[in-house]
Amino acid sequence: MRAALFTGQQSLVVEEREAVPPAAGEVQVEVAYAGICGTDLHILHGAMADRVRLPAVLGHESSGRIAALGEGVEGWREGDLVAVLPLRWCGECAACLAGHTHVCQRLKVIGVDLPGAMQGRWNVPADTLVALPRELPLDHAALVEPTAVAVHDVRTAAVQPGEKAVIVGGGPIGLLIGCVVRAEGGEPVVVELDAHRRAVAERIGLPTIDPAEVDVAAYVEDWTGGGGAPVSFEVSGAEAGMRTATDVLAVRGRCVVVAIHTEPKPVDLNRIFLRELRLFGARVYERQDFEHAVDLVAAGTVPAGELISRIVPITNAGEAFDLLQSGGGVVKVLVDCQAE
């Protein structure tokens, strides 16, 4: 089998490896597709060097089929289609004991802290598997994990039918949040500078604002009849995006911080005080979010095919990273882990 390895200093190499049989309690997944996201780019640029053990197999967005079962595994069969919920928690820290295992104080992410999906055969704990319906194409299924992020974000915001929601940042997660808000009966609008991403958003039915051309706060004030939006999502990771996400909110509006802000950003605390705004963090997801994401992708509520810009064979995995970090003309890039 082939595996794509991050070896440090923005270097990615592909090598042949022998597949190792799954241990007791593990399942071997024949990986069909692995998605690349902003977290993978952060790793590539050294932002998570304290967590990643080199050489590292990256990839936490995946789809595939079961190739082999380890000793003691029940409830699964070879050939079953699966996604992997890539979280490992300790079960002992204060967060876990309070029922918040997804934000475990010792959380390990498979594909970051542990070997990930960019390989032909991948051994994972059986309890990380989530079943996929037979009719779901496996390239579309690779979007289940990022959709689960969006589901968790929208659930954190408690979006209600008819509520207007401003999504600041129209990358893959921002667009997925828009789809989930719409599925919950909300009215999303996406704020995005990049013309290609705005075009993709419009193509899947999400209204957009170009902040270089439009005063976003004035637009939202007019859109909401002067009251402001009940909900915003900060998905850009930019200082200006954080300010926009609070500026557009109504009294007692809810802002969910989704993006990874690797450095502290200024926040207008006076506006938070004056309007009694609520600021929430939303990190990864829980199993219920992941399972709901499967349903949304399978039903076409999330138009996965419209969001996949390129599929690159694992032999050219470096090209997939180059495409994504070029920033133009792509939304979601997948690695085909079985391609020659």
N, C-alpha and C positions, 0 to 999 in steps of 0.2 A: 504494500500500500504506500501511498505518498502522504507526507505530512509537511505543512508549511510551518517553519520555525522562525520566531523572532529571536535574533541573536544579539540585539543591542545596537545602539548608534544608528537607528532607523533602517536596519538591515533585516531583510527577510530572505530565507533560503528554503528551497524545497528539496526534500531528500526521500529516498526509498527506505522504508522500515518494514520489519516483520510485525505482523499483528500478534499481540499477546492475548491468550485466552482470558476471558473475564474471570475474576476471582469470585469467591463465595459472596453472594448478595449483590453482585454486579451483573449488568447486561452489556453486551457488545452491540453497539449501534453502527450499522453501515451508514455513514453520514452522506446524505444526498447533497444538501446545500448548507453553507454557513454564511451568515450575513456579517457585514462590517459596519460598525457604528462609530460614533464619536469617542467612546471609551477606548476602542482599539487604536484610534489615532492618538489619543492621549498617551497610551502605552508606547506606541511607536516613537513618540517624541520624548520619552523618558519621564513623563509626569508621574508614573506609578512604579518607579524603579525599586522602591522599598517593598513592593508586593510581588513583583514578577521575578520568578527564578529562571534564569537563562540556561540553555535555550528553551524558549517557551512556545507551546502550541496555543495560539490565541483562538478566539471564537466562542461567544456565548449565545449567539442566535443560530438555531440549527433546526434541521428536519432530517428524518431518515427512517430506516426500518431496522427492526431487531434482527441481528445476524446470529447471535448465540446467547445462551442463558448460563449464568454462573450457578454454582451449587446453591440450592435452597431458595431460588427465585421462583415465586408462584404468581399466577394471575396474568402472565404474559406468554406469548408464543413467538417463535421465529416467524418473521414476515410481518408482524404488527407494525403499523406506521406510528411513529412517535416524534414528539418534541421533547426537549430536555429543559426542565426548570433548573437553572444552573446556580442554585444557592445551597450552601451548607452552613448550618448554624449549630451552635454548641449545645443548646438546650439547658444551659446552666446559669447563664448570666441574668442580670435583672431584667433586661429586655425580653429574653426568651421566657422567663418565668412569668412575666406579665402578659404573655401571649403575642408578643411582637417579634416573632422569630425572623422576619424579613429584615429587621434592623438590629439583629444580634450584634452585641458589642464585639464579638469575635467572628463576624460574618466572613465566609470565604465564598468568592464567586468563581465558579468553574469557567475557565477561559481567561481568568485574570490571575487569581491566586493558585489555581490548579489547572492541569492540562485541559485544553479546550477542543473545539469541534473541527478545526481545520486539518483534518486527517481522514483517511479512508475508513478506518475502523477505530471506534472510540469506546473505551470501557468506562461506564458511569454507574453510580449506585442505582439500584432498581427503583428506589423511592423518589428519584428525580424525574422519572418518566411521566409524560402526560400523553394520553392516547389521542390519535388523530383519526378522523373519519376517512374511510377508504377513498371517498370521492374527492378529497381535498388534494390538489396538485402539490407536490412536495416543494416546488419553488415558492408557491404562495405560502405554504406552511412555515417557511423560514421567517416569515414576518409575524408569527405568533408571539415570539418573545418581545419585540418592541411594541406590539399591540398591547401586550399585558402591562407594559409600562404606562401606556396611555390610559388603559382602563383604570389602573390604580390612581393615576393623576386625577381623572375625572371623578372617581369615587371619593377621593380625598376632598375635592371641591364641593361635593354633594350637589352637583348640577341638577336643577329642577326643570321640568318641561316649560318651555317658553322663555327661559332665562337667556340673556345675551352673554356671550363669552368672548373675550378678546385673547387671542393666542399670539404671543409675541415670539416670532421665530417660526419659519415655515420649512424647516428641515423634516426628516422622516418622522420624528416624534411629534413635532408640531402638527403635521398633517394628520397623523394618526389620532392625536387628541381631537382635532376638528371632526374626524369621522365618528369618534366615540361620543363627543358632545351632541352631534346631530342624532345619533342613535338613541340618546337619552331624551330627545325632544328639545334640546337647547338650540340656540341660534349662534353659530360660531362665525367669527371673522378672523382672518390670519394676517398679521402684520409681518411683511417680509421684504427685504431690500432686493433680493436676487430675482431677476425677471423669469428665469427658468422655473424656479420653485413656485413663483406666483402663477405661472402658466399651468403647472401641474395641479396646483390647488384649484384653480378655476375649472380645469378639465374634470375634476372629480366633484365639482359642485360646491366648493368652499369659497365664499367671497374673500377678497384680499384688499389690503391697503399697502401702497408703496410709501413708506415713511419719508423717503427723499422728496416726494412730490406732494404729500398730504400731511396736514397737521393732525396727527392721530387723535390727540385729546379732543380737538374740536370736532373731528368726524364722529367720535364716540358720543360726545355730548349731543350732537344733532341726531344720531342714530337712536339714542335712548330717550329723546325728549327732554334732555337737560339733566337727567338723574345720574348718569354714569352707568357703567356695566356692573352687574352683580358679581361677575367672576372674571379673573384674568389668569393666564398661565405664562410664566416667564421661561421660555425655552431657548432663548438666544445665547445666554451666557455672557452677554455684554452689559456694560454699565448703563448705556442708553436704554437697553431693553428692560432692565430692572426699573428704571425711572418710569418708562412708559407703562409698565405693568401696574404700577401704583397710581400713576396720574389718571388713568382711565376709569378707576373704580368709583362706584357709588358709595354712599354712606353704608358702613358695615359690609363693604364688599370683601370678597375672598380672593387673595392672590396665592397661587400655588407655584412654588419655585421648583422647577423641573430640571433645568440645566445644571451641569457641573460647573460651578464657579471656583476655579482653582486658586483664585486670589480674592481677598475681601473686596466688596463693592459698596459704594455709598448707597444709602437708602434714606428716603425723605421721611424721617421719623415724625416730623411735624404734621405731615399729611396723614400718616397713620394715626396719630393722636387726634387730629381734628375730625376725621371721618370714622374713627373707630374701626379701622381696617383690620382684617385678620390675615396674617401671613403664615402659610403652611409650607413645610418641606414635604416632598414626596420622593421616596427612594425605592427603586425596583418595584416589587409587587408581592402579593400573597397568592397561594395556590388558587383561590377562587377567582382572582383576576386573570390568572393564566388560563384557566378552564373557560372563562367567559371569552377571552381573546380567541380561543380556538373556535368557538361558536360564531363570533363576529367575522372572522376570516373565512370560515367555511360557508357562511351565508352570503358572502359577497358584500356585507355591510361595510367592511374594509376592502376597498378595491385594490387588492395586493398587486394584481397584474399591471395596474397603472402606475404603481409606485416603484416597481423594479425597473431600474434604468439599464443595467447591464448584468450579465452573468459571465464570469470569467473562469476558465478552467484552473484547477489548483496548480497546475504546472506554471501558470502565470500569476500566481497569487499577489506578487508584488505590484502588478499592473492594477489589480483591484484597489489596493491601498492608494496608488497614485491617482486613480480616477476620483476617489472620494475626496482626497485632500486637495485636489485641484479646484474644488469648489464650484465648478461650472458645469451645467448640463447633465448632472446626475442627482438622483434622490437616494435610491437604495441600490447598492452593489452587492451581488452574491458571488460566492466562490462555489463552483461545482466540484465537489470533493471526489467524484468518481470519474471525471473527464480525463481523457488521455492527454 
